Amino acid sequence: MNNHQLVCKVEGTLLQVKSMAKIALDNTNYKLSGYDEPFINQSDMSNLLWAIVDLADQAFNDLQEYHLLGGKDNAQQ
């Protein structure tokens, strides 16, 4: 995997994290988001938060791989 592919992979993962975090925030602040009650129950919310953490960790690990590949110098691989 070259650096461009790796950066695109990390970007995709972070977009997932952003979307899931927005859902979690809307559920937590449901009244401010225009809902009468939370739309995700507590156990599902816990699973959502774990998924967010796992995806963020995956993105971080992928960035570590980018560092190991040598950053910009590895663009031609």
mmCIF file of the C-alpha atoms, coordinates in Angstrom:
data_MODEL
# 
_entry.id   MODEL 
# 
loop_
_atom_site.group_PDB 
_atom_site.id 
_atom_site.type_symbol 
_atom_site.label_atom_id 
_atom_site.label_alt_id 
_atom_site.label_comp_id 
_atom_site.label_asym_id 
_atom_site.label_entity_id 
_atom_site.label_seq_id 
_atom_site.pdbx_PDB_ins_code 
_atom_site.Cartn_x 
_atom_site.Cartn_y 
_atom_site.Cartn_z 
_atom_site.occupancy 
_atom_site.B_iso_or_equiv 
_atom_site.pdbx_formal_charge 
_atom_site.auth_seq_id 
_atom_site.auth_comp_id 
_atom_site.auth_asym_id 
_atom_site.auth_atom_id 
_atom_site.pdbx_PDB_model_num 
ATOM 1  C CA . MET A 1 1  ? 0.000   0.000  0.000  1.00 0.00 ? 1  MET A CA 1 
ATOM 2  C CA . ASN A 1 2  ? 1.493   3.351  -0.960 1.00 0.00 ? 2  ASN A CA 1 
ATOM 3  C CA . ASN A 1 3  ? 1.207   6.471  1.158  1.00 0.00 ? 3  ASN A CA 1 
ATOM 4  C CA . HIS A 1 4  ? -1.656  7.945  -0.875 1.00 0.00 ? 4  HIS A CA 1 
ATOM 5  C CA . GLN A 1 5  ? -3.728  4.801  -0.350 1.00 0.00 ? 5  GLN A CA 1 
ATOM 6  C CA . LEU A 1 6  ? -2.858  4.805  3.336  1.00 0.00 ? 6  LEU A CA 1 
ATOM 7  C CA . VAL A 1 7  ? -3.888  8.442  3.765  1.00 0.00 ? 7  VAL A CA 1 
ATOM 8  C CA . CYS A 1 8  ? -7.178  7.755  1.936  1.00 0.00 ? 8  CYS A CA 1 
ATOM 9  C CA . LYS A 1 9  ? -7.796  4.779  4.234  1.00 0.00 ? 9  LYS A CA 1 
ATOM 10 C CA . VAL A 1 10 ? -7.186  6.901  7.345  1.00 0.00 ? 10 VAL A CA 1 
ATOM 11 C CA . GLU A 1 11 ? -9.396  9.672  5.969  1.00 0.00 ? 11 GLU A CA 1 
ATOM 12 C CA . GLY A 1 12 ? -12.227 7.194  5.369  1.00 0.00 ? 12 GLY A CA 1 
ATOM 13 C CA . THR A 1 13 ? -11.895 5.818  8.886  1.00 0.00 ? 13 THR A CA 1 
ATOM 14 C CA . LEU A 1 14 ? -11.924 9.298  10.413 1.00 0.00 ? 14 LEU A CA 1 
ATOM 15 C CA . LEU A 1 15 ? -15.037 10.204 8.407  1.00 0.00 ? 15 LEU A CA 1 
ATOM 16 C CA . GLN A 1 16 ? -16.741 7.161  9.946  1.00 0.00 ? 16 GLN A CA 1 
ATOM 17 C CA . VAL A 1 17 ? -15.613 8.278  13.407 1.00 0.00 ? 17 VAL A CA 1 
ATOM 18 C CA . LYS A 1 18 ? -16.963 11.770 12.766 1.00 0.00 ? 18 LYS A CA 1 
ATOM 19 C CA . SER A 1 19 ? -20.357 10.482 11.594 1.00 0.00 ? 19 SER A CA 1 
ATOM 20 C CA . MET A 1 20 ? -20.715 8.060  14.477 1.00 0.00 ? 20 MET A CA 1 
ATOM 21 C CA . ALA A 1 21 ? -19.654 10.686 17.021 1.00 0.00 ? 21 ALA A CA 1 
ATOM 22 C CA . LYS A 1 22 ? -22.274 13.080 15.609 1.00 0.00 ? 22 LYS A CA 1 
ATOM 23 C CA . ILE A 1 23 ? -24.940 10.404 16.074 1.00 0.00 ? 23 ILE A CA 1 
ATOM 24 C CA . ALA A 1 24 ? -23.762 9.781  19.645 1.00 0.00 ? 24 ALA A CA 1 
ATOM 25 C CA . LEU A 1 25 ? -23.855 13.509 20.416 1.00 0.00 ? 25 LEU A CA 1 
ATOM 26 C CA . ASP A 1 26 ? -27.312 13.918 18.888 1.00 0.00 ? 26 ASP A CA 1 
ATOM 27 C CA . ASN A 1 27 ? -28.541 11.005 20.989 1.00 0.00 ? 27 ASN A CA 1 
ATOM 28 C CA . THR A 1 28 ? -26.989 12.443 24.156 1.00 0.00 ? 28 THR A CA 1 
ATOM 29 C CA . ASN A 1 29 ? -28.354 15.934 23.469 1.00 0.00 ? 29 ASN A CA 1 
ATOM 30 C CA . TYR A 1 30 ? -31.583 14.643 21.956 1.00 0.00 ? 30 TYR A CA 1 
ATOM 31 C CA . LYS A 1 31 ? -33.723 17.618 23.022 1.00 0.00 ? 31 LYS A CA 1 
ATOM 32 C CA . LEU A 1 32 ? -31.328 20.098 21.426 1.00 0.00 ? 32 LEU A CA 1 
ATOM 33 C CA . SER A 1 33 ? -31.338 17.903 18.313 1.00 0.00 ? 33 SER A CA 1 
ATOM 34 C CA . GLY A 1 34 ? -35.132 18.107 18.074 1.00 0.00 ? 34 GLY A CA 1 
ATOM 35 C CA . TYR A 1 35 ? -36.079 14.685 19.445 1.00 0.00 ? 35 TYR A CA 1 
ATOM 36 C CA . ASP A 1 36 ? -38.523 13.949 22.273 1.00 0.00 ? 36 ASP A CA 1 
ATOM 37 C CA . GLU A 1 37 ? -36.413 11.126 23.675 1.00 0.00 ? 37 GLU A CA 1 
ATOM 38 C CA . PRO A 1 38 ? -33.092 9.409  22.975 1.00 0.00 ? 38 PRO A CA 1 
ATOM 39 C CA . PHE A 1 39 ? -33.277 7.354  19.793 1.00 0.00 ? 39 PHE A CA 1 
ATOM 40 C CA . ILE A 1 40 ? -30.551 4.882  20.812 1.00 0.00 ? 40 ILE A CA 1 
ATOM 41 C CA . ASN A 1 41 ? -30.944 2.785  23.960 1.00 0.00 ? 41 ASN A CA 1 
ATOM 42 C CA . GLN A 1 42 ? -28.171 2.625  26.557 1.00 0.00 ? 42 GLN A CA 1 
ATOM 43 C CA . SER A 1 43 ? -26.677 -0.736 25.544 1.00 0.00 ? 43 SER A CA 1 
ATOM 44 C CA . ASP A 1 44 ? -26.596 0.210  21.859 1.00 0.00 ? 44 ASP A CA 1 
ATOM 45 C CA . MET A 1 45 ? -25.070 3.574  22.777 1.00 0.00 ? 45 MET A CA 1 
ATOM 46 C CA . SER A 1 46 ? -22.324 1.763  24.660 1.00 0.00 ? 46 SER A CA 1 
ATOM 47 C CA . ASN A 1 47 ? -21.633 -0.373 21.582 1.00 0.00 ? 47 ASN A CA 1 
ATOM 48 C CA . LEU A 1 48 ? -21.563 2.749  19.405 1.00 0.00 ? 48 LEU A CA 1 
ATOM 49 C CA . LEU A 1 49 ? -19.008 4.386  21.688 1.00 0.00 ? 49 LEU A CA 1 
ATOM 50 C CA . TRP A 1 50 ? -16.822 1.270  21.623 1.00 0.00 ? 50 TRP A CA 1 
ATOM 51 C CA . ALA A 1 51 ? -17.000 1.251  17.823 1.00 0.00 ? 51 ALA A CA 1 
ATOM 52 C CA . ILE A 1 52 ? -15.965 4.916  17.722 1.00 0.00 ? 52 ILE A CA 1 
ATOM 53 C CA . VAL A 1 53 ? -12.969 4.208  19.954 1.00 0.00 ? 53 VAL A CA 1 
ATOM 54 C CA . ASP A 1 54 ? -11.981 1.150  17.905 1.00 0.00 ? 54 ASP A CA 1 
ATOM 55 C CA . LEU A 1 55 ? -12.144 3.100  14.635 1.00 0.00 ? 55 LEU A CA 1 
ATOM 56 C CA . ALA A 1 56 ? -10.134 5.993  16.083 1.00 0.00 ? 56 ALA A CA 1 
ATOM 57 C CA . ASP A 1 57 ? -7.540  3.492  17.316 1.00 0.00 ? 57 ASP A CA 1 
ATOM 58 C CA . GLN A 1 58 ? -7.440  1.890  13.861 1.00 0.00 ? 58 GLN A CA 1 
ATOM 59 C CA . ALA A 1 59 ? -6.838  5.294  12.241 1.00 0.00 ? 59 ALA A CA 1 
ATOM 60 C CA . PHE A 1 60 ? -4.058  6.031  14.732 1.00 0.00 ? 60 PHE A CA 1 
ATOM 61 C CA . ASN A 1 61 ? -2.406  2.672  14.018 1.00 0.00 ? 61 ASN A CA 1 
ATOM 62 C CA . ASP A 1 62 ? -2.645  3.334  10.283 1.00 0.00 ? 62 ASP A CA 1 
ATOM 63 C CA . LEU A 1 63 ? -0.951  6.696  10.803 1.00 0.00 ? 63 LEU A CA 1 
ATOM 64 C CA . GLN A 1 64 ? 1.822   4.921  12.683 1.00 0.00 ? 64 GLN A CA 1 
ATOM 65 C CA . GLU A 1 65 ? 2.256   2.730  9.589  1.00 0.00 ? 65 GLU A CA 1 
ATOM 66 C CA . TYR A 1 66 ? 2.501   5.905  7.483  1.00 0.00 ? 66 TYR A CA 1 
ATOM 67 C CA . HIS A 1 67 ? 5.314   7.081  9.748  1.00 0.00 ? 67 HIS A CA 1 
ATOM 68 C CA . LEU A 1 68 ? 7.070   3.719  9.415  1.00 0.00 ? 68 LEU A CA 1 
ATOM 69 C CA . LEU A 1 69 ? 6.811   3.879  5.608  1.00 0.00 ? 69 LEU A CA 1 
ATOM 70 C CA . GLY A 1 70 ? 8.711   7.136  5.576  1.00 0.00 ? 70 GLY A CA 1 
ATOM 71 C CA . GLY A 1 71 ? 6.063   9.781  4.956  1.00 0.00 ? 71 GLY A CA 1 
ATOM 72 C CA . LYS A 1 72 ? 6.326   11.658 1.637  1.00 0.00 ? 72 LYS A CA 1 
ATOM 73 C CA . ASP A 1 73 ? 9.461   9.798  0.530  1.00 0.00 ? 73 ASP A CA 1 
ATOM 74 C CA . ASN A 1 74 ? 7.452   6.630  -0.026 1.00 0.00 ? 74 ASN A CA 1 
ATOM 75 C CA . ALA A 1 75 ? 4.885   8.058  -2.456 1.00 0.00 ? 75 ALA A CA 1 
ATOM 76 C CA . GLN A 1 76 ? 6.021   5.913  -5.399 1.00 0.00 ? 76 GLN A CA 1 
ATOM 77 C CA . GLN A 1 77 ? 5.535   2.472  -3.822 1.00 0.00 ? 77 GLN A CA 1 
# 
